[in-house]
């Protein structure tokens, strides 16, 4: 079940909100917990008990850790807690990848490949694993006391708004809200506005861009024309942004309706003037997680330049692999890591001299080339596609769907709003401001209702509603 489905919007969410607001305060967390279990089991019934078991094991390991006064014992309990969850992640997400590569090597040596039953990937496993790690590490570092009840911990890990597509919610940022949170009418209204904005980004923009991207990127790449190649990756560039940020907006909005303040995950990334800035604006919660729990422990910026570059390379190779068990994701991570290193060597100074327009254009161009690597799994197809982009070819008729032009223009406008003063004010009004007047609430409610009806009509009239986070 996904947020942009008719099942979720017409049945699951209304029933949940009705029950949630009827029950007394002391039962609200149990309603969220039960609903989250049902939500996850709906799409992955085979995995719900596995996830519940590993979650409970982690809870008690960390509970014992927090009570222990022995430094050695605390370290071992931390190790086991992280180990259990990483093994869980490695098996389900990377076992197939490992066996495929071993079999490929064996076949090259002339031997028969080993037999293997492919492992099915649980949805949202990476988000789940990272949150369990932040819980264990935050308690170990005495950043926050552990939760007292196992049900509260399961709620933190499995809360349905953020489990399958993020944002990655760090324990210390939400622990107090799990125990006691204030719910106001203003927050519930703002949460509804935010949810509808995210839904609109997903349905009205991302899905149209996805249809255009699939029409080109799933075609015979050998016959692709240069204009179609550029339009295809441009469509995918906007698809992945409006899809992913749309889901994050919906998660933030749903959390707000329950009194939670989930962290922001996107901040107009395509307005960035460098790849370094892009990664401060794109998938913010993943970036901060990798920085705080991997880059800084490796030494961060406190080491020699060569070691710092190596640290950046390690972090982005792993960031790439986090996105999916395929070599193209590793290459994509290395690609971004390479430009981050160039930023520190000379590129930031050069882009600063070029001015905001050209630096933004260059960064967007680099990011878009990166999406070619991200989207296409086969290495040879990646190079074919890049060749079609840069070697003029008109061997194929136009593959543009009619609605691409209008929606594509909207995607460009909304992607680069933050590059302008008036755009920053618009973004602040819709995504940051939290003290609306009565008249502003009325206008936002009317706009949200209109967008909700429009999005729902698109959902009901089409079966095309891709979900691109099954690998994450």
N, C-alpha and C positions, 0 to 999 in steps of 0.2 A: 504494500500500500504506500502511495506517495501523496504528498500534499496537493499535487495538481490533478488528482483524480476525482471523478465525480463521487466515488464511494466515500472518500475522505471528506469532501466539502459538503455533501448533501446529507450524509448519515453519521459518519464517525465523529466529526468535529462538533456538530450541533448537539448530539447526544452527550458527548463528553462535557461540553460547556454547561449544559443544563444540569447534569448530575453534580458537576464540580461546584456550581454556585448554589445548589440546594443543600448540600450536606454541611454539617458544622465544620468549623475551622480545623478541629483536631482530626477530621477524617479526610481532609483535602489531599494530603500527601499520598494516602492510600488509594484514592481515586486516580491520581496521576500515575502511580505505580502500576495498578491493575490495568489501566488503559494502555500504558506503555508496553506492558507484557503482551496484551492482546494485539496491539499495533505491530509489534515485531513478529509475533507468532503468525500473524496473518500472511506475511511474506516469507517467513523462514521458520516454519513449525519444527523442522528437524534440528534446528540449532538453539532454540530457546532454552532448553534444559542445560545444554553445554554452557551457554553464556551465563545462565543463572548459577550454575555450579562453580564456574571459575570466579565469578563475582563474589560469591559467598566465601570461597577459599581466600581470596585476596583480602576481604574485609577482616577475617579473623587473623590472618598473618600480620596485617598492619596493626590490628588491635593489640596483639601480643608484643609487637615492636614498640608501640607507644608506652606500654607498661614496663618494659624491660629497662633496667639501669645498667646493663652490661653493654658496653660499646661494641664488643665483638658480636654478641648475640643480635644486637640491633642491625648490624651490617648483614649478618647472615639472613635474618628475616626479610630485610629489604631486598637482598639478592634473590631469595626464593619468590618473593612477591612479583618482582619484575620479571624473573625468569619464567614463571608460570604463564604470564600474559604474553611475553614475547614468543615463547614456544607455541602457544595457541595461535598467535598471528603468523608466525613463520610456517606452521603446518598448513593452515587453511589458505593462506594467501600466496605462499611461495613454493609449496611442495610440488605442484604441477610444473612450475617454471624450472625448478631444480632438476626434476626427472627428465623433462624435455631436453634440457641442455646436456645432461649426462648421456641420454640415449643418442643424441646427435653426435657426441664425441665417440661413443662406443661404435656407432655405425661407420664413422670415418676410419676406425681402426679395423673394420671388417667383421665385427661381432654382431650378434643379434641383439636388438634393444630389449631391455627388461620390460616385463608386463607391469602395467600400472592402471589402477582404477582412478580416474580423475576425481580430485577433491572439489566439492562445490563450495564456492566462496560465500560466507555469511555477509549479508549487507551491513555496511557501516563498521566493519571489524577494526579498521585503522583508527577511527574516531574513538571507538570503545577502548582500544588498547592504550592509546595515548592518555585518555582520562584516568585509567587505572594507574598508570605510571605517575601522573602528576599527584594523585592522591597519596601514593606510597612515599614519594619523595618529599612532598610538602609536610607530611607527618614526621618523616625521618629528620627533616631539617628544622623541625619545631616551628614551621611557618604557621601551622594551625593544628589545633587538637583534632583527633579523629572523630568521626561521627559515632554516636552511642548505639544507634539502632541499625541493624543490618538492612532493614527496609529503607531507611533514609539513604544508605550507601547505594543500594540497588537503584533507587530513584535518581541519584546523582549520575550514575552510569547510564541508565536506560531511559531517561526522560525522553519521550517520543519526539518533542520538537527538534532536538539537536542530535539524536543518535545516528541517523543514517547519512546525514550530509553536513554535520557540523553546525555552528562553529565548535572548535575544541574548547570546552569550558574547563578552565583550571580550577582545582578544588578550592584553593584559598579565596578565589573570587566569588564563590557562590555558596560556600559552606554555611554561613550565617543565614542566608536566604532560605535554605532548606529547612532549618530549624524554626525560623520565625521571620516572616516577611509581611510587609504591608501591601495591601491591595486597594487601589483607589479607582474611582470611576474614570478619572483622567487617564490613568495607565491602561485601563482596559480599552478605552477608545483609541488611544495612541497605538496600542498593540494591534487593534483591528485595522487601523489605517496602514500600519507597517506590513501586516500580513497581506493585505490586498495589493499594496505596491509590489511586494515580492511576487505574488501570484501573477500580476499583470506583466512583470518583467519576464517571467517564465513562459506564460502562455502567449501573450501578444507579440513578444519580440523574439525570445530564445527559440520557440518552436518553429517560427517562420524561418529564422536563420538556420536552424537545424535541417529543415526540409531542403533549403537551398544547398547547404554544405553537403548533405548526403547525396543529392542529385549529382554533384560534381565529384566529390571525393570517393564515392563508391562506384564510379564509372570506370571505363577502360582508360587508365592514366596515359597509356602510350599514345592514344589519339587525342589527348586533351589539348585544347588551344591555350595560348598564353592568357588572353582575357578571362577565359573560364577558370584557369588555374588561380589567378589573382582573386576573382570573385568568390571562388570556393573557399579559399583560406580566410578571406575577409569575413565571409559568412560564419565560418567556424570560430573565428576570433571573437565575434560578437555573441555567438551562441553560447560558448563556454562561460563568458563573463556574465551575461544576463541570466543564464541558467543557474550558475553557481551562486552568484550574488542574490538572485531571486530567492533561492532556497534559504540562504542565510537570513534574508529579510523576513521570510515567513517564520523561520525559527525564532528570531528575535521578537517578532510580533506575537507569536503564540506564547513565548515566555513572559512577555509583558502582560498579557491577559491573565496570567496566573501569579503575577507579582515578582517574577524573576527578571533580573537584568543580565541578559547574556551579552558577551563581548561582541563588538563590531568585528566583521570579518573582511570587509572591503571598504576602500576609501578612494573611489575614482581612480583605479590603477592605471588606466590608459592615458591619464593626464600626466603621468610621471615623466620626469626629465632625464632619468637614468635608470638602468636596471636595478641599481641599489635602492632607488626610491620606489621603483615598481614593487620590490619585495617588501617594502614597508607598507604598501597599500593593498597588495594582493594576498588573499588568504592569510590575513594578519595573524590569526591564532596559531596557524601552523608555523609561520615565521618566528613568532615569539617563543613557541615551544622549542623549536630547533635551536634557537639562539640560547635560551636559558638552560636547556637540559642536554645540549650537545656541544654547541660552538664554544660557549664560555668554559665548561668543564675541560674541553680540549686545550684551552689556553686563550681562546678568543684573540683579542688585539694585544695581549700582554706578552706576546712572544716575538721572535724575530719575524721579519717580513716573509721569508720563505716558509716558515712554519705557519704563519697566518694564512698564506695562500693555500697551503696544504689543508689547513682546517676548513677553509671555505670550500675547497674541492670535496672533502669528505662529507661535509654537511649537505652539499647540493647533490652529490651522487646518491646519498641516502634519501634526500627529499624526493628525488626523481623516482627512486625505487618504491618509496612510500605510495606513490600515485598508482602503481600497478606493477604486476610481475611480468615485465617485458623489457627487452633491452632498449627499446626506443625511449622508454621513460628514463632509463639510466642516462642515455645520450642527451635527452632533454635537460636533465639535471646538470650534466657536465657542461652543456651549452650555456646555461644560465650562470653556472659557477665560473666559467671562463670570462664572461663579460663582467661579473662582479670583481674578479681579479684585475681585469683591464681598468675598471673604474678606479681602483686604488692605485694603479700604476700611473695612468695618465688621462684616462677617458673623462673623468669628472671635470678636470680642468678644461679640457678641450670643449666639452659640451657646454660648460658655463660660458665660454667665449662665443659659442655659436648663438646663444640667446634661447629664450624659452620656446619659440616656435620650432626651430630646427632641432633642438634637443628632444622635444616631445615627439616630433615626427620620426627622428632616428630611433628613439626608444620603442615607439610603437612598431616600427619596421622590424626591429630585432625580436620583439615579443612575438610578432606575427610569424616570422620565420621559425621561431621556437615551437609555435603551435603546429606547424607542418610535421615536425619531429614527434610531437606529442600525439597527434591524431592518427598518423600512419604507422602501423606496427612494423612492416617489412622494410628493412634498410634499403634494399634496391628500389622499392617504390618511393621511398623518401627522396632519393637522388633523382629519380625520374620526375617527380613532382617539382622539385626545385629547378631542374633543367627546363621544364615546361614554363616555369615562371620567368626565367631569365633568358631563355633562348626563344626568340620570337617564333611562334607557331600558330597557324590559323587552320589547322587540319580538322577542326570540329565545329559544327554549328553551335550557335548560342544555346546555353542550357539554363537561362535565367527564368525563374518562376515569376509570374506577374507581380505578386505582392512584395517581392524582394526590394524593389526600388523605394517604395514608401517606407517600409519597415526598416530597411537599411539606412535610410536618411535619419529616421528617428533614433536608431542605434548609435549613429555617429554623433548626433546632437547630445544625447544623454551620456555617452561615454566621455565626452570632452567638456562637459559643463563646468567642471572644476577648474578649467584653464582660464575662466573669465570671472570677473568680480560678481556680476549678476548671477552667474551659475552657482558660485559658492553660496550666495544668499539663498538661492532656491533649494540647494541641497541641505543647507542648515535648517531651513524652514520645515522640510519634509522628513528629515532623518535625524536631526539633532535636537531641535526645539521641543520642549516638553511643557510649556506654559502657555497654551493657546487660550485666546479669548472665546467667549460664547459664540460670537459670529464666525470666528475661524473654525471652531469645532463643527459648526453647522455646514460650512462650505466644504470642509474636509470629509465630513460624513456623506454629503451628497456626491462628491467626487469619488469617494471610495465605493459607495453603493453602485454608481454607474460603472466603474471599472470592474467591480465584482460581477455584476450582471453580464458585462461584455465578455469577461474571461470565462465565466461559466458557460455562456452560449458557445464559445469556441471549443471548450472541453466536450460539451455534449454533441457537437456537430462533427467532431473529428476523432479518429482513433489514433492519430499520430501525437504521441506524448512521450518522447524518449526520456529515459532516466540514465544519465551518464556517470553516476557515482557508484555503480555496482563494483568497481575495482578498488574503490578507496577504503 
